[in-house]
Amino acid sequence: MVDFSLSDTERDIRDWVRNFVRRELVPLEPEVLRRERAGERGLTKDEQRELQDKAKRAGFWGVQTPEEYGGMGLSAVMTALIEVELGRTFVPFRFGGYADNILYYANDEQKERYLLPTIEGTRKSCFAITEPGAGSDAKNLRTNAVKDGDEWVINGEKTFITGGIDADFVMVFAVTDKEKGANGGVTCFLADRDAGWKSEPIDIMGPWERQPAALVFDNVRVPERNVLGEVGHGFKLAMQWIGRGRYLLPASALGACERLVEMGMEYAKTRETFGKPIAERQAVQWMIADSAVEIEALRWLVLQAAWQVDQGMDSRHAQSVAKLFGATRANEIVDRVLQMHGGMGYTKELPVERWYRDLRLLRIFEGTDEIQRRTVARNLLKGHASISGVLG
């Protein structure tokens, strides 16, 4: 027998987040839209922190942060369920107490300077591997670091770095052995902003909070003690960061799709054409039906990938499947919902247009559709995965 029900604890946590989203975040949506239309942040830093503190007072802090660091240490499945609930609003919020997974590889001194302040929210990090010539082909790095005494001198450029505008330190990946390259010749450095690297915002079609940055390293010096992990082992760390929770992206999209279809159905029941609500038109009913089926399929793909993570299985194939399906289906679903709303859906008065731009990033961010297809096909062709899935 396969049991798909949630435990009482899982349901309680899910419901707490659901109520938090409804009570604290959804009411902010009109103001967030107004600010974004004016080119402003959806939420100010102070507002973000106030919401995080409110959640912290209720015991909600560090969703996946280990308990030894004051976090909740929740499972992957539970984290996915939380991400679904957060995805049901476009208000740019995430719970506090978070730190990048690879920061836990820091030594004791680095943990004091970088990991703990990041968890506490007093420092902000960013992850920098993507370069103008090394996006999907992450092994084609050009940024380099040369040893000079007890320091490393970093030169190069990174691009599309999320959080690069506000970060006060960066986990930057640079080639330290050109001959070895990604196979033992890439190192990760913790570089404070006051070391001299610069960041410039990159204008995008999405909201302000998604705005990435270009980072320039011009003879930036970092001490030997700022090597994260070991010299030459950086590429492995980078891949761990990228694969840390790919299933969470389609989980967030799942929540958005649920909310969008609910909005579409509500509108279809009240919008009349030729004397009837458009909900009675077969064309609209098929949009709703197709979306419902795809949402249900996405839900189980996300939960299966998360479950594999919790079981300690190699979940990379399942995560790529969920990411690919979630990215493509979410873009089709938001397109249908915009179509249901007609001309109003195309305006900035409703959040549909905003979600339309936001969800488009999912097909590029943290592994393009094409990369996911390549991964899935290679796994099947090489026998690393079965077309029969978990049932074998």
C-alpha positions as CSV (number, residue, x, y, z in Angstrom):
1,M,0.0,0.0,0.0
2,V,1.3,3.5,-0.9
3,D,0.3,6.2,1.6
4,F,0.2,9.7,0.1
5,S,-1.3,11.4,3.2
6,L,0.5,14.0,5.3
7,S,1.4,13.4,8.9
8,D,-0.2,15.6,11.5
9,T,3.0,17.5,11.9
10,E,3.4,18.0,8.2
11,R,-0.1,19.2,7.9
12,D,0.2,21.6,10.8
13,I,3.4,23.2,9.3
14,R,1.8,23.4,5.9
15,D,-1.3,25.0,7.3
16,W,0.7,27.5,9.3
17,V,2.5,28.7,6.2
18,R,-0.7,28.8,4.2
19,N,-2.3,31.0,6.8
20,F,0.8,33.2,7.0
21,V,0.7,33.7,3.3
22,R,-3.0,34.5,3.3
23,R,-2.8,36.8,6.4
24,E,0.5,38.6,6.0
25,L,1.5,38.4,2.3
26,V,-1.6,38.4,0.1
27,P,-2.9,41.7,1.5
28,L,0.4,43.3,0.4
29,E,-0.1,42.4,-3.3
30,P,-1.8,45.6,-4.5
31,E,1.0,47.7,-2.9
32,V,3.7,45.5,-4.3
33,L,2.2,45.8,-7.8
34,R,2.0,49.6,-7.4
35,R,5.6,49.8,-6.3
36,E,6.9,47.6,-9.1
37,R,5.0,49.6,-11.7
38,A,7.0,52.6,-10.3
39,G,10.3,50.7,-10.6
40,E,10.6,50.2,-6.8
41,R,11.2,47.2,-4.6
42,G,8.1,45.2,-3.9
43,L,9.1,45.0,-0.3
44,T,11.7,47.2,1.4
45,K,14.5,45.5,3.4
46,D,12.9,46.6,6.6
47,E,9.5,45.2,5.6
48,Q,11.1,41.9,4.6
49,R,12.9,41.7,8.0
50,E,9.8,42.6,9.9
51,L,7.9,39.8,8.3
52,Q,10.8,37.4,8.9
53,D,10.9,38.4,12.6
54,K,7.1,37.9,12.9
55,A,7.5,34.4,11.5
56,K,10.6,33.8,13.8
57,R,8.5,34.7,16.9
58,A,6.1,32.0,15.9
59,G,9.1,29.5,15.8
60,F,9.5,29.6,12.0
61,W,13.1,30.2,11.2
62,G,15.7,28.5,9.0
63,V,13.4,26.0,7.2
64,Q,16.3,23.7,6.1
65,T,19.0,25.0,8.4
66,P,20.2,22.3,10.8
67,E,18.9,22.5,14.3
68,E,22.4,22.9,15.7
69,Y,22.5,26.3,14.0
70,G,19.1,27.3,15.3
71,G,17.1,26.2,12.3
72,M,14.1,23.9,11.9
73,G,16.0,21.2,9.9
74,L,12.9,20.2,7.9
75,S,12.8,17.5,5.4
76,A,12.9,18.0,1.6
77,V,9.2,17.0,1.3
78,M,8.2,19.5,4.0
79,T,10.3,22.2,2.4
80,A,8.7,21.5,-1.0
81,L,5.2,21.9,0.6
82,I,6.2,25.2,2.1
83,E,7.6,26.4,-1.2
84,V,4.3,25.6,-2.9
85,E,2.4,27.8,-0.3
86,L,4.9,30.7,-0.8
87,G,4.5,30.3,-4.5
88,R,0.8,31.2,-4.3
89,T,1.7,34.8,-3.9
90,F,4.1,37.0,-5.9
91,V,5.1,39.0,-2.9
92,P,8.9,38.6,-2.8
93,F,9.3,37.0,0.6
94,R,11.3,34.1,2.0
95,F,11.7,33.0,5.6
96,G,14.9,34.1,7.4
97,G,17.6,31.9,8.9
98,Y,18.9,30.7,5.6
99,A,22.4,30.1,4.4
100,D,23.8,28.6,1.1
101,N,24.4,24.9,1.5
102,I,28.1,25.0,0.6
103,L,28.8,27.5,3.4
104,Y,28.5,24.6,5.8
105,Y,31.8,23.4,4.4
106,A,33.4,26.4,5.9
107,N,36.0,25.9,8.7
108,D,35.4,27.2,12.2
109,E,36.8,30.6,11.6
110,Q,34.9,31.1,8.3
111,K,31.7,29.9,10.0
112,E,32.1,32.7,12.5
113,R,32.7,35.3,9.8
114,Y,30.3,34.1,7.1
115,L,28.0,31.2,7.9
116,L,26.6,32.4,11.2
117,P,26.1,36.0,10.3
118,T,24.3,34.9,7.1
119,I,21.9,32.6,9.1
120,E,21.3,35.5,11.5
121,G,20.6,37.9,8.5
122,T,23.3,40.4,9.3
123,R,25.3,39.4,6.2
124,K,24.2,38.7,2.6
125,S,25.9,36.3,0.2
126,C,25.8,35.6,-3.5
127,F,27.0,32.7,-5.6
128,A,29.1,33.6,-8.6
129,I,30.0,30.9,-11.2
130,T,28.2,32.1,-14.4
131,E,30.3,34.1,-16.8
132,P,29.6,35.8,-20.2
133,G,31.0,32.6,-21.9
134,A,30.2,30.1,-19.3
135,G,26.5,29.7,-18.5
136,S,25.1,26.3,-19.2
137,D,28.7,25.2,-20.0
138,A,29.9,25.9,-16.5
139,K,33.2,24.2,-17.1
140,N,34.3,26.9,-19.5
141,L,35.3,29.3,-16.8
142,R,37.7,32.2,-17.5
143,T,37.9,34.0,-14.2
144,N,41.3,33.1,-12.7
145,A,43.1,33.3,-9.4
146,V,46.9,33.4,-9.0
147,K,48.7,32.8,-5.8
148,D,50.9,35.7,-4.5
149,G,52.4,34.9,-1.2
150,D,49.6,34.2,1.3
151,E,47.0,35.8,-1.0
152,W,45.1,35.0,-4.1
153,V,44.6,37.6,-6.9
154,I,41.4,37.2,-8.7
155,N,40.6,38.6,-12.2
156,G,37.6,38.1,-14.3
157,E,33.9,38.8,-14.8
158,K,30.7,37.1,-13.6
159,T,27.3,37.7,-15.0
160,F,23.6,37.1,-14.1
161,I,24.5,36.8,-10.4
162,T,21.3,36.7,-8.2
163,G,21.7,38.9,-5.1
164,G,24.9,40.4,-6.5
165,I,23.6,44.0,-6.0
166,D,23.1,43.7,-2.3
167,A,25.6,41.0,-1.2
168,D,28.5,42.0,1.0
169,F,30.4,38.9,0.2
170,V,30.5,36.5,-2.7
171,M,31.3,32.8,-3.2
172,V,33.3,33.2,-6.4
173,F,34.7,30.4,-8.4
174,A,38.0,30.9,-10.3
175,V,40.4,28.7,-12.2
176,T,43.5,28.1,-10.1
177,D,45.0,25.4,-12.4
178,K,44.3,25.9,-16.1
179,E,45.5,22.4,-17.1
180,K,43.1,20.6,-14.7
181,G,40.2,23.0,-15.3
182,A,36.9,21.7,-13.8
183,N,38.6,18.4,-12.9
184,G,40.6,19.7,-9.9
185,G,41.6,23.2,-11.1
186,V,38.7,25.4,-9.9
187,T,38.6,26.9,-6.4
188,C,35.9,28.7,-4.4
189,F,36.9,31.9,-2.6
190,L,34.9,33.9,0.0
191,A,35.5,37.5,-1.1
192,D,34.2,40.4,0.9
193,R,32.9,43.4,-1.1
194,D,35.5,45.6,0.5
195,A,38.2,43.5,-1.2
196,G,37.4,45.6,-4.2
197,W,35.0,43.7,-6.5
198,K,32.3,45.7,-8.2
199,S,28.7,45.0,-9.2
200,E,26.5,46.5,-11.8
201,P,22.7,45.7,-12.1
202,I,21.4,44.0,-15.2
203,D,18.0,45.2,-16.4
204,I,15.6,42.2,-17.0
205,M,11.9,41.7,-17.8
206,G,11.2,40.4,-14.3
207,P,10.6,42.1,-11.0
208,W,13.2,44.2,-9.1
209,E,13.9,41.4,-6.6
210,R,15.0,39.1,-9.5
211,Q,17.4,41.6,-10.9
212,P,20.9,40.0,-11.3
213,A,24.2,41.7,-11.4
214,A,27.5,41.6,-13.3
215,L,30.5,41.3,-11.0
216,V,33.9,42.5,-12.0
217,F,37.1,41.3,-10.3
218,D,40.1,43.4,-11.1
219,N,43.1,42.3,-9.2
220,V,40.9,41.5,-6.2
221,R,43.1,40.1,-3.4
222,V,41.8,37.6,-0.9
223,P,43.8,35.9,1.8
224,E,44.6,32.1,1.8
225,R,42.2,31.7,4.8
226,N,39.3,32.6,2.5
227,V,39.5,29.5,0.4
228,L,36.2,27.6,0.9
229,G,36.8,23.9,1.1
230,E,40.1,22.9,-0.6
231,V,42.1,24.4,-3.4
232,G,41.0,22.8,-6.7
233,H,37.8,21.3,-5.3
234,G,35.6,24.3,-6.1
235,F,33.8,22.8,-9.1
236,K,32.4,20.0,-7.0
237,L,31.1,22.6,-4.5
238,A,29.5,24.6,-7.3
239,M,27.6,21.5,-8.6
240,Q,26.4,20.8,-5.0
241,W,25.1,24.4,-4.8
242,I,23.3,24.2,-8.2
243,G,21.8,20.8,-7.3
244,R,21.0,21.7,-3.7
245,G,17.2,21.8,-4.3
246,R,16.3,22.0,-8.0
247,Y,12.9,20.5,-7.0
248,L,12.1,23.7,-5.1
249,L,11.8,25.8,-8.3
250,P,8.9,23.7,-9.8
251,A,7.4,23.6,-6.3
252,S,7.2,27.4,-6.2
253,A,5.8,27.3,-9.8
254,L,3.2,24.8,-8.6
255,G,1.9,27.2,-6.0
256,A,1.7,30.0,-8.6
257,C,-0.2,27.8,-11.1
258,E,-2.7,26.8,-8.4
259,R,-3.4,30.4,-7.6
260,L,-3.5,31.4,-11.3
261,V,-6.0,28.8,-12.2
262,E,-8.2,29.7,-9.2
263,M,-8.1,33.3,-10.5
264,G,-9.0,32.2,-14.0
265,M,-11.9,30.1,-12.8
266,E,-13.3,32.9,-10.7
267,Y,-13.0,35.4,-13.6
268,A,-14.6,32.9,-16.0
269,K,-17.6,32.5,-13.8
270,T,-18.3,36.3,-13.8
271,R,-17.1,37.4,-17.3
272,E,-20.0,37.2,-19.8
273,T,-19.9,37.1,-23.6
274,F,-22.9,36.8,-25.8
275,G,-25.2,36.3,-22.8
276,K,-23.2,33.6,-21.0
277,P,-20.3,33.3,-18.6
278,I,-17.2,32.3,-20.4
279,A,-16.9,29.4,-17.9
280,E,-19.6,27.7,-20.0
281,R,-17.5,27.9,-23.2
282,Q,-15.8,24.7,-24.1
283,A,-12.6,26.5,-25.1
284,V,-12.3,27.9,-21.5
285,Q,-13.3,24.6,-19.9
286,W,-10.5,22.8,-21.8
287,M,-8.0,25.4,-20.6
288,I,-9.1,24.7,-17.0
289,A,-9.1,20.9,-17.5
290,D,-5.7,20.7,-19.1
291,S,-4.2,23.0,-16.5
292,A,-5.7,20.9,-13.6
293,V,-4.2,17.7,-15.0
294,E,-0.8,19.3,-15.5
295,I,-0.8,20.8,-12.0
296,E,-1.6,17.4,-10.5
297,A,1.2,15.7,-12.5
298,L,3.6,18.4,-11.4
299,R,2.6,18.0,-7.8
300,W,3.7,14.3,-7.8
301,L,6.8,14.9,-9.8
302,V,7.9,17.5,-7.2
303,L,7.0,15.4,-4.2
304,Q,8.7,12.3,-5.7
305,A,11.9,14.3,-6.2
306,A,11.8,15.6,-2.7
307,W,11.1,12.2,-1.3
308,Q,14.1,10.8,-3.1
309,V,16.2,13.5,-1.5
310,D,14.9,12.5,2.0
311,Q,15.7,8.9,1.3
312,G,19.3,9.7,0.5
313,M,18.8,8.5,-3.1
314,D,20.5,10.0,-6.2
315,S,17.6,12.4,-7.0
316,R,19.3,14.3,-9.8
317,H,17.2,12.6,-12.6
318,A,13.9,13.1,-10.7
319,Q,14.8,16.8,-10.0
320,S,15.6,17.4,-13.7
321,V,12.3,15.8,-14.7
322,A,10.4,18.0,-12.2
323,K,12.3,21.1,-13.2
324,L,11.7,20.5,-17.0
325,F,8.0,19.7,-16.6
326,G,7.4,22.4,-14.1
327,A,9.1,25.1,-16.2
328,T,7.3,24.3,-19.5
329,R,3.9,23.6,-18.0
330,A,3.9,26.7,-15.7
331,N,4.6,28.9,-18.8
332,E,1.7,27.3,-20.6
333,I,-0.7,27.6,-17.7
334,V,0.0,31.3,-17.1
335,D,-0.4,31.9,-20.8
336,R,-3.8,30.2,-20.7
337,V,-4.9,32.2,-17.6
338,L,-3.8,35.4,-19.3
339,Q,-5.9,34.4,-22.4
340,M,-8.9,33.8,-20.2
341,H,-8.6,37.3,-18.9
342,G,-8.3,38.8,-22.4
343,G,-7.1,42.3,-22.6
344,M,-7.2,42.8,-18.8
345,G,-4.8,39.9,-18.4
346,Y,-2.3,41.8,-20.5
347,T,-2.4,44.9,-18.3
348,K,-0.3,45.6,-15.2
349,E,-3.5,46.2,-13.2
350,L,-3.7,42.4,-12.5
351,P,-0.9,40.2,-11.3
352,V,-1.2,37.7,-14.3
353,E,1.1,39.8,-16.4
354,R,3.6,40.0,-13.6
355,W,3.5,36.2,-13.1
356,Y,3.8,35.7,-16.9
357,R,7.2,37.5,-16.8
358,D,8.4,35.9,-13.5
359,L,7.6,32.3,-14.6
360,R,9.5,32.8,-17.9
361,L,12.7,32.8,-15.9
362,L,12.1,29.3,-14.7
363,R,12.9,27.9,-18.2
364,I,16.4,29.5,-17.9
365,F,17.3,29.8,-14.2
366,E,19.4,27.0,-12.6
367,G,19.5,24.8,-15.7
368,T,17.7,25.6,-18.9
369,D,15.1,23.4,-20.5
370,E,17.7,22.2,-23.0
371,I,20.1,21.2,-20.2
372,Q,17.4,19.3,-18.4
373,R,16.4,17.5,-21.6
374,R,20.0,16.6,-22.1
375,T,20.4,15.3,-18.6
376,V,17.2,13.2,-18.7
377,A,18.1,11.7,-22.1
378,R,21.6,10.9,-21.1
379,N,20.5,9.3,-17.9
380,L,18.1,7.0,-19.8
381,L,20.5,6.2,-22.6
382,K,23.3,5.3,-20.3
383,G,21.1,3.3,-18.0
384,H,21.5,5.6,-15.0
385,A,17.7,5.9,-14.9
386,S,14.8,3.7,-16.1
387,I,11.8,4.7,-18.2
388,S,9.8,2.7,-15.7
389,G,10.7,5.1,-13.0
390,V,10.7,4.2,-9.3
391,L,8.6,1.1,-10.0
392,G,11.5,-0.4,-12.0
